[in-house]
Amino acid sequence: MNPPDIGAAHTDLPIDVNPQTKEEIIMAIRQIKSGKAAGPDNIPAEALK
């Protein structure tokens, strides 16, 4: 039995690599200070209480 010849997957994924705007940084700082910023797993801290 020979395995099928499978080609490489398309890996050109759209990833936003633009620097953050001043407004995005200010909003993130406000969320961190209020305790409403999501952690590294994107689960907000209040969801774990």
Distance bins in CASP14 RR format, pairs under 12 A and 6 or more apart:
PFRMAT RR
TARGET T0000
AUTHOR 0000-0000-0000
RMODE 2
METHOD distances of the structure
MODEL  1
16 24 0 0 0 0 0 1 0 0 0 0 0
18 24 0 0 0 0 0 1 0 0 0 0 0
19 25 0 0 0 0 1 0 0 0 0 0 0
20 26 0 0 0 0 1 0 0 0 0 0 0
20 27 0 0 0 0 1 0 0 0 0 0 0
20 28 1 0 0 1 0 0 0 0 0 0 0
20 29 0 0 0 0 0 1 0 0 0 0 0
21 27 0 0 0 0 1 0 0 0 0 0 0
21 28 0 0 0 0 0 1 0 0 0 0 0
22 28 0 0 0 0 0 1 0 0 0 0 0
22 29 0 0 0 0 0 1 0 0 0 0 0
23 29 0 0 0 0 0 1 0 0 0 0 0
23 30 0 0 0 0 0 1 0 0 0 0 0
24 30 0 0 0 0 0 1 0 0 0 0 0
24 31 0 0 0 0 0 1 0 0 0 0 0
25 31 0 0 0 0 0 1 0 0 0 0 0
25 32 0 0 0 0 0 1 0 0 0 0 0
26 32 0 0 0 0 0 1 0 0 0 0 0
26 33 0 0 0 0 0 1 0 0 0 0 0
27 33 0 0 0 0 0 1 0 0 0 0 0
27 34 0 0 0 0 0 1 0 0 0 0 0
27 36 0 0 0 0 0 1 0 0 0 0 0
27 37 0 0 0 0 1 0 0 0 0 0 0
28 34 0 0 0 0 0 1 0 0 0 0 0
28 35 0 0 0 0 0 1 0 0 0 0 0
28 36 0 0 0 0 0 1 0 0 0 0 0
28 37 1 0 0 1 0 0 0 0 0 0 0
28 38 0 0 0 0 0 1 0 0 0 0 0
28 39 0 0 0 0 0 1 0 0 0 0 0
29 35 0 0 0 0 0 1 0 0 0 0 0
29 36 0 0 0 0 0 1 0 0 0 0 0
29 37 0 0 0 0 1 0 0 0 0 0 0
30 36 0 0 0 0 1 0 0 0 0 0 0
30 37 0 0 0 0 1 0 0 0 0 0 0
31 37 1 1 0 0 0 0 0 0 0 0 0
31 38 0 0 0 0 1 0 0 0 0 0 0
31 39 0 0 0 0 0 1 0 0 0 0 0
31 44 0 0 0 0 1 0 0 0 0 0 0
31 45 0 0 0 0 0 1 0 0 0 0 0
31 46 0 0 0 0 0 1 0 0 0 0 0
32 38 0 0 0 0 0 1 0 0 0 0 0
32 39 0 0 0 0 1 0 0 0 0 0 0
32 44 0 0 0 0 0 1 0 0 0 0 0
32 45 0 0 0 0 1 0 0 0 0 0 0
34 44 0 0 0 0 0 1 0 0 0 0 0
34 45 0 0 0 0 0 1 0 0 0 0 0
34 46 0 0 0 0 1 0 0 0 0 0 0
35 44 0 0 0 0 1 0 0 0 0 0 0
35 45 1 0 1 0 0 0 0 0 0 0 0
35 46 1 0 0 1 0 0 0 0 0 0 0
35 47 0 0 0 0 0 1 0 0 0 0 0
35 48 0 0 0 0 0 1 0 0 0 0 0
35 49 0 0 0 0 0 1 0 0 0 0 0
36 43 0 0 0 0 0 1 0 0 0 0 0
36 44 1 0 0 1 0 0 0 0 0 0 0
36 45 1 0 0 1 0 0 0 0 0 0 0
36 46 1 0 0 1 0 0 0 0 0 0 0
36 47 0 0 0 0 0 1 0 0 0 0 0
36 49 0 0 0 0 0 1 0 0 0 0 0
37 43 0 0 0 0 0 1 0 0 0 0 0
37 44 1 0 0 1 0 0 0 0 0 0 0
37 45 1 0 0 1 0 0 0 0 0 0 0
37 46 0 0 0 0 0 1 0 0 0 0 0
38 44 1 0 1 0 0 0 0 0 0 0 0
38 45 1 0 0 1 0 0 0 0 0 0 0
38 46 0 0 0 0 0 1 0 0 0 0 0
38 47 0 0 0 0 1 0 0 0 0 0 0
38 48 0 0 0 0 0 1 0 0 0 0 0
39 45 1 0 0 1 0 0 0 0 0 0 0
39 46 0 0 0 0 0 1 0 0 0 0 0
39 47 0 0 0 0 0 1 0 0 0 0 0
39 48 0 0 0 0 1 0 0 0 0 0 0
41 47 0 0 0 0 0 1 0 0 0 0 0
41 48 0 0 0 0 0 1 0 0 0 0 0
43 49 0 0 0 0 0 1 0 0 0 0 0
END
